[in-house]
Amino acid sequence: MILGVLQARVSSSRLPGKVLKPILGEPMLARQLERAKRSQRMDALVVATSDRAEDDPIQTLCEKQGVACFRGNLNDVLDRFYLAAKPYASEHVVRLTGDCPLIDPEVVDATIEFYLQGAYDYASNAQAPYTFPDGLDVEVFRFQHLERAAREAELPSYREHVTPFMSKHPEQFTIGHYTREPSLGHLRWTVDEPEDFEMVRQIYEALYPINPSFTTRDILALLKESPNMMRLNSHIARNAGVRPSLAADAVYLQTRV
């Protein structure tokens, strides 16, 4: 079984409530779930959100969308993610995040296929050097390694970001890097800043009424015709929305000496 787990929360520091911001009359997260459910390789999908009251609307949204919702610790994302996946007895897990409303099910499935064909422990299309747009991120790994990470990972950054316990240890896990040619790594389709959301909103308004199942190819064609749309967030560096945990890691390591 291949289970998709999508992390989402309301308490974003850069763009609060972004997952609930409306795109064509529906919350951004609803639009992303609509796309994720088109995957042909994921057997089930669950949203992992926090148990805080502020995330009650996410659970309500999931119920409306017919998607399972698990609620757990806000800050220990690894534990929340693991507990969300545990009841499904899945062999493989796909990690998606709620800031990627343009996620492409074709890319999700291709990354899963790459992972399976390579018999990797962990595979991703979002490792440097980046060749996919920031915002089409997919990670796939074995549940047994997620379980090990939940049990053994101690660094704050490992608890906050779920997969570094695997992705940063090639000496322990076989790691695959799924790439594409030509590279699109310079493109930013994630949503962390107001400019990101504005670009994504405009993409949906241009493409969704014509074809709700629009793909990466459709987005590229639109941006070629409307370069000003791409310039809306071109000044924002890749991974700008990732919350740094290095200071917390340093403090933790000092206490262990």
ChimeraX attribute file (.defattr): number of C-alpha atoms within 10 A of each C-alpha:
attribute: neighborCount
match mode: 1-to-1
recipient: residues
	/A:1	13
	/A:2	21
	/A:3	22
	/A:4	27
	/A:5	24
	/A:6	24
	/A:7	20
	/A:8	20
	/A:9	26
	/A:10	20
	/A:11	16
	/A:12	15
	/A:13	12
	/A:14	14
	/A:15	17
	/A:16	15
	/A:17	16
	/A:18	24
	/A:19	25
	/A:20	17
	/A:21	17
	/A:22	15
	/A:23	20
	/A:24	14
	/A:25	8
	/A:26	12
	/A:27	17
	/A:28	26
	/A:29	26
	/A:30	22
	/A:31	22
	/A:32	21
	/A:33	21
	/A:34	17
	/A:35	20
	/A:36	22
	/A:37	16
	/A:38	15
	/A:39	19
	/A:40	12
	/A:41	20
	/A:42	21
	/A:43	12
	/A:44	17
	/A:45	23
	/A:46	21
	/A:47	26
	/A:48	29
	/A:49	26
	/A:50	26
	/A:51	16
	/A:52	14
	/A:53	8
	/A:54	12
	/A:55	18
	/A:56	15
	/A:57	13
	/A:58	25
	/A:59	20
	/A:60	12
	/A:61	17
	/A:62	18
	/A:63	12
	/A:64	10
	/A:65	13
	/A:66	12
	/A:67	15
	/A:68	15
	/A:69	20
	/A:70	19
	/A:71	19
	/A:72	19
	/A:73	16
	/A:74	18
	/A:75	13
	/A:76	18
	/A:77	22
	/A:78	27
	/A:79	22
	/A:80	24
	/A:81	28
	/A:82	22
	/A:83	18
	/A:84	22
	/A:85	25
	/A:86	12
	/A:87	8
	/A:88	13
	/A:89	11
	/A:90	17
	/A:91	13
	/A:92	23
	/A:93	26
	/A:94	25
	/A:95	19
	/A:96	24
	/A:97	22
	/A:98	24
	/A:99	27
	/A:100	24
	/A:101	27
	/A:102	25
	/A:103	28
	/A:104	24
	/A:105	22
	/A:106	17
	/A:107	18
	/A:108	27
	/A:109	17
	/A:110	18
	/A:111	25
	/A:112	26
	/A:113	15
	/A:114	19
	/A:115	24
	/A:116	16
	/A:117	9
	/A:118	14
	/A:119	15
	/A:120	17
	/A:121	22
	/A:122	26
	/A:123	27
	/A:124	23
	/A:125	27
	/A:126	20
	/A:127	17
	/A:128	9
	/A:129	11
	/A:130	19
	/A:131	19
	/A:132	24
	/A:133	21
	/A:134	22
	/A:135	23
	/A:136	23
	/A:137	24
	/A:138	25
	/A:139	25
	/A:140	28
	/A:141	27
	/A:142	19
	/A:143	21
	/A:144	14
	/A:145	19
	/A:146	25
	/A:147	18
	/A:148	13
	/A:149	21
	/A:150	23
	/A:151	12
	/A:152	11
	/A:153	20
	/A:154	14
	/A:155	18
	/A:156	21
	/A:157	22
	/A:158	22
	/A:159	22
	/A:160	19
	/A:161	17
	/A:162	22
	/A:163	22
	/A:164	15
	/A:165	24
	/A:166	23
	/A:167	20
	/A:168	12
	/A:169	11
	/A:170	13
	/A:171	8
	/A:172	11
	/A:173	16
	/A:174	15
	/A:175	21
	/A:176	22
	/A:177	18
	/A:178	21
	/A:179	20
	/A:180	11
	/A:181	7
	/A:182	8
	/A:183	13
	/A:184	15
	/A:185	17
	/A:186	14
	/A:187	20
	/A:188	25
	/A:189	27
	/A:190	26
	/A:191	26
	/A:192	21
	/A:193	18
	/A:194	14
	/A:195	16
	/A:196	20
	/A:197	25
	/A:198	15
	/A:199	21
	/A:200	23
	/A:201	17
	/A:202	14
	/A:203	22
	/A:204	20
	/A:205	13
	/A:206	13
	/A:207	16
	/A:208	13
	/A:209	11
	/A:210	10
	/A:211	11
	/A:212	12
	/A:213	14
	/A:214	17
	/A:215	17
	/A:216	16
	/A:217	9
	/A:218	14
	/A:219	17
	/A:220	14
	/A:221	10
	/A:222	16
	/A:223	14
	/A:224	12
	/A:225	10
	/A:226	12
	/A:227	10
	/A:228	12
	/A:229	17
	/A:230	19
	/A:231	15
	/A:232	17
	/A:233	21
	/A:234	16
	/A:235	9
	/A:236	15
	/A:237	12
	/A:238	18
	/A:239	12
	/A:240	11
	/A:241	17
	/A:242	9
	/A:243	12
	/A:244	12
	/A:245	15
	/A:246	12
	/A:247	11
	/A:248	13
	/A:249	15
	/A:250	13
	/A:251	12
	/A:252	14
	/A:253	13
	/A:254	9
	/A:255	7
	/A:256	7
	/A:257	5
